[in-house]
């Protein structure tokens, strides 16, 4: 069998209402590293904040557009409703105690498929999050002094798409995006390109579900990783040949992107793995400075003046 063009998840991008609160939750409470502080290239008055592991590896990147005052979104069909993070087996007790400390409500531990146990909770904007304890993830978790290494988040485990019709989306991702159905339970279908955490896509839904509405606390898009520019072009040509409306390749500085919608309405992206987060910053300094793409650098003073200053105080979040 030839190598698949999609290697797994690349990043998930969501909408939030405040940059500082967002930083405190994801870098503070969850212990992710802010690996890039930049702007929404299409709306330079808004941050684009990236969180992930030490290098900002694809499959670990949770990113946000914080729009102050944005209307609250509504979860529903045609959305990615849950982003699940991976941690080591036996770590849920630690995470429940930590969430208790910061007054974050969560569900009791639950089991869904063999070998995984999870808790569900939401960030301050209502974005659906899970932490999944499992033994299948060999990646090293990121920690920078306030999360114990054995319990650190390793990256994504899976994402959940909530659809009115499972079949259309399932056919789309198994056909054009080369995923395989690997598990099914209580109406939930799980797909993957390699069966590993960081590549899992779950599809749930109901014929009568109401459509979601975009706003704070909802996901804007999910990106899948591809090896390079050539593999991305091959995917783009495949999509276009099947009548899918797909954008031209767009330069996002840290990766090249194409965008399109799957039949249920979720915005998909395919992003290249190179050049990566260190293209404009030293690896040891990722996330420390506001980085702008070259075409916006001449407007730096105006851009900085329009952005809410943010600062991460790690001492607030130590155990």
C-alpha positions as a printed Julia matrix, in Angstrom:
319×3 Matrix{Float64}:
   0.0    0.0    0.0
   1.36   3.43  -0.94
   2.06   6.02   1.72
  -0.99   8.05   2.71
  -0.99  11.75   1.89
  -2.59  12.64   5.25
  -0.44  11.72   8.27
  -2.83  12.81  11.03
  -4.09  15.97  12.67
  -2.08  19.17  12.28
  -3.95  21.78  14.34
  -7.36  22.85  15.6
  -8.29  26.55  15.5
 -11.06  27.98  17.68
 -12.6   31.34  18.57
 -12.3   32.9   22.01
 -13.39  36.14  23.63
 -10.22  37.22  25.44
  -6.51  36.69  24.83
  -5.31  36.81  28.46
  -7.99  34.42  29.71
  -7.16  32.1   26.83
  -3.45  32.16  27.65
  -4.12  31.5   31.32
  -6.3   28.48  30.55
  -4.21  26.7   27.93
  -0.66  27.6   28.99
  -1.53  27.97  32.67
  -4.1   25.37  33.69
  -3.43  22.82  30.92
   0.31  23.46  30.8
   0.71  23.72  27.02
   3.53  25.85  25.66
   2.61  29.02  23.78
   4.77  28.39  20.75
   3.67  31.33  18.62
   2.18  34.72  19.31
   1.23  36.21  15.99
  -1.83  37.72  14.28
  -4.72  36.46  12.23
  -3.21  37.08   8.8
  -6.69  37.85   7.43
  -7.61  40.17  10.36
  -4.37  41.7   11.71
  -6.12  43.47  14.58
  -6.65  40.05  16.21
  -4.09  37.7   17.74
  -3.45  34.19  16.53
  -2.16  32.25  19.54
  -0.63  28.79  19.12
  -0.19  26.25  21.92
   1.54  22.9   21.68
   4.57  20.89  22.69
   8.11  22.21  22.97
   8.63  22.44  19.2
   5.05  23.21  18.22
   4.81  19.87  16.44
   1.87  19.11  14.13
  -0.65  17.04  16.07
  -0.15  19.13  19.22
  -1.18  22.6   18.03
  -4.31  24.18  19.52
  -4.7   27.69  18.15
  -7.07  30.59  18.81
  -8.38  33.8   17.35
  -9.33  35.89  20.43
 -11.98  38.46  19.42
 -12.83  40.76  22.35
 -16.6   41.07  22.69
 -17.42  38.34  20.17
 -20.88  36.78  20.51
 -20.97  33.38  22.2
 -21.31  30.46  19.81
 -23.68  27.51  20.01
 -22.65  23.87  19.73
 -24.54  21.85  17.17
 -24.31  19.86  13.98
 -21.87  20.82  11.28
 -19.2   21.5   13.88
 -16.15  20.06  15.54
 -17.55  19.98  19.07
 -14.85  18.26  21.16
 -11.06  18.45  21.01
  -9.45  15.64  22.99
  -5.93  15.8   24.43
  -3.8   12.76  25.21
  -2.1   11.97  28.51
  -0.61   8.89  30.13
  -2.71   6.11  31.62
  -3.42   6.77  35.28
  -3.23  10.56  34.95
  -6.9   11.45  35.31
  -6.77  11.67  39.09
  -4.05  14.31  38.8
  -6.04  16.28  36.24
  -9.25  16.17  38.25
  -7.43  17.57  41.29
  -5.87  20.27  39.15
  -9.19  21.26  37.58
 -10.74  21.35  41.07
  -8.05  23.79  42.15
  -8.96  26.19  39.34
 -12.73  25.69  39.71
 -13.17  24.02  36.34
 -16.12  21.62  36.35
 -15.66  18.23  34.69
 -17.45  14.92  34.24
 -16.63  11.76  36.12
 -14.17   9.49  34.27
 -15.78   7.59  31.41
 -14.75   4.85  29.0
 -15.56   4.92  25.31
 -13.28   2.5   23.47
 -10.91  -0.11  24.84
  -7.76   1.28  26.41
  -8.95   4.84  26.98
 -10.58   6.72  29.85
 -11.53  10.38  29.67
 -13.02  13.4   31.4
 -14.9   16.2   29.64
 -14.81  19.89  30.58
 -15.0   23.3   28.93
 -12.78  26.35  28.83
 -14.04  29.78  29.89
 -15.77  30.3   26.55
 -17.48  26.9   26.59
 -15.19  25.12  24.15
 -15.53  21.34  24.55
 -12.33  19.67  25.8
 -11.43  16.13  26.85
  -8.35  14.69  28.48
  -7.93  11.06  27.47
  -5.71   8.77  29.55
  -4.24   5.94  27.5
  -1.23   3.69  27.01
  -1.09   3.98  23.22
   0.64   7.37  22.97
   4.45   7.16  22.87
   5.0   10.92  22.49
   6.67  12.84  25.28
   4.43  15.32  27.07
   5.44  18.97  27.33
   5.98  20.52  30.74
   7.72  23.72  31.78
   7.88  23.57  35.52
   4.3   23.55  36.76
   2.89  20.28  35.39
   4.58  17.0   36.45
   6.19  15.34  33.44
   4.41  11.98  33.83
   1.01  13.69  33.62
   1.77  16.29  30.94
  -0.39  16.56  27.84
   1.23  14.87  24.82
  -0.8   16.49  22.06
  -4.12  15.68  20.47
  -5.8   12.35  21.01
  -8.79  12.87  18.73
 -11.4   15.31  17.46
 -15.17  14.79  17.36
 -17.3   15.96  14.43
 -21.01  16.33  15.16
 -22.96  15.71  11.95
 -26.58  15.43  10.88
 -25.62  12.6    8.54
 -22.7   10.35   9.39
 -22.55   8.71   5.99
 -21.68  11.74   3.86
 -18.78  12.82   6.05
 -17.58   9.24   6.52
 -17.5    8.69   2.76
 -15.66  11.96   2.27
 -12.85  11.3    4.73
 -12.43   7.63   3.83
 -12.38   8.43   0.13
 -10.66  11.73  -0.52
  -8.74  11.97   2.78
  -7.65   8.31   3.02
  -8.98   7.58   6.53
 -10.09   4.12   7.6
 -12.93   3.15   9.94
 -11.17   1.53  12.92
 -13.83   1.4   15.66
 -17.54   1.93  16.31
 -19.53   2.2   19.54
 -23.01   3.54  20.38
 -23.34   5.48  17.16
 -19.82   6.91  17.31
 -17.54   5.99  14.42
 -13.78   6.41  14.67
 -11.53   6.96  11.67
  -7.77   7.29  11.34
  -4.88   7.24   8.88
  -2.58   5.27  11.18
  -4.58   4.24  14.27
  -2.47   6.3   16.66
  -3.4    9.13  19.07
  -3.13  12.4   17.19
  -4.75  10.96  14.07
  -8.19   9.94  15.36
 -11.41  11.48  13.98
 -14.7   10.54  15.64
 -18.05  11.22  13.98
 -21.26  11.46  15.99
 -24.61  13.05  15.34
 -28.33  12.82  14.87
 -30.73  13.49  12.03
 -32.7   15.94  14.2
 -29.8   17.9   15.71
 -29.84  21.68  15.4
 -27.08  23.43  13.49
 -24.23  25.01  15.41
 -23.55  28.74  15.34
 -20.03  30.11  15.18
 -18.82  32.39  17.97
 -16.64  32.23  21.05
 -16.28  28.7   22.36
 -16.58  27.06  18.95
 -14.03  25.62  16.54
 -13.32  27.58  13.37
 -11.55  24.76  11.51
  -9.52  21.58  11.84
  -6.32  21.02   9.88
  -4.86  17.73   8.7
  -1.12  17.31   8.22
   0.58  16.42   4.95
   4.26  15.82   4.37
   5.13  18.65   1.99
   4.02  21.03  -0.72
   3.92  18.3   -3.4
   1.66  16.03  -1.35
  -0.59  19.01  -0.61
  -0.93  19.78  -4.32
  -1.81  16.15  -4.97
  -4.59  16.36  -2.38
  -5.79  19.64  -3.85
  -5.94  18.19  -7.35
  -7.84  15.17  -6.05
 -10.41  17.37  -4.29
 -10.87  19.66  -7.29
 -11.32  16.7   -9.63
 -14.24  15.52  -7.46
 -15.92  18.94  -7.61
 -14.92  20.09  -4.1
 -14.53  23.86  -3.83
 -10.98  24.17  -2.52
  -8.92  27.33  -2.1
  -5.59  27.97  -3.78
  -2.53  27.29  -1.64
  -2.2   30.05   0.97
   1.04  30.97   2.73
   0.54  30.83   6.52
   4.26  31.43   7.26
   4.62  28.28   9.4
   2.88  26.01   6.89
   1.12  26.18   3.54
  -2.66  25.7    3.61
  -5.64  24.77   1.51
  -9.23  25.02   2.82
 -12.49  23.31   1.92
 -15.7   22.15   3.6
 -16.72  18.55   4.1
 -20.32  17.62   3.22
 -21.59  18.27   6.77
 -20.24  21.83   6.79
 -17.1   21.59   8.94
 -14.25  23.7    7.56
 -11.24  21.48   6.83
  -7.67  22.53   6.11
  -4.72  20.53   4.85
  -1.46  22.04   6.14
   2.1   21.13   5.28
   4.41  19.95   8.06
   7.28  22.26   7.01
   8.6   24.83   7.56
   7.37  24.78  11.19
   7.21  27.12  14.15
  10.97  27.86  14.27
  11.08  29.48  10.83
  11.15  32.98  12.39
  12.19  32.32  16.03
  14.9   30.32  17.73
  13.46  27.04  19.06
  14.3   27.98  22.65
  12.44  31.32  22.28
   9.21  30.16  20.69
   6.2   32.22  21.75
   8.1   34.97  23.53
   7.74  37.81  21.01
   4.98  39.03  18.71
   5.88  37.64  15.31
   4.48  39.19  12.14
   4.64  37.91   8.57
   6.9   40.01   6.33
   3.98  41.65   4.54
   2.62  43.04   7.84
   5.94  44.05   9.42
   5.7   47.64   8.15
   2.49  48.02  10.18
   3.99  46.66  13.43
   3.5   49.83  15.51
  -0.18  50.1   14.55
  -0.78  46.38  15.04
   0.84  46.3   18.49
  -1.16  49.35  19.54
  -4.42  47.57  18.64
  -3.67  44.32  20.47
  -4.42  43.61  24.13
  -1.12  43.04  25.97
  -0.82  39.51  27.37
   1.6   38.11  29.91
   2.06  34.62  31.28
   2.77  34.35  35.01
   3.72  30.74  35.64
   3.75  31.22  39.41
  -0.05  31.45  39.42
  -0.32  27.94  38.05
   2.24  25.88  39.96
   0.94  22.88  41.88
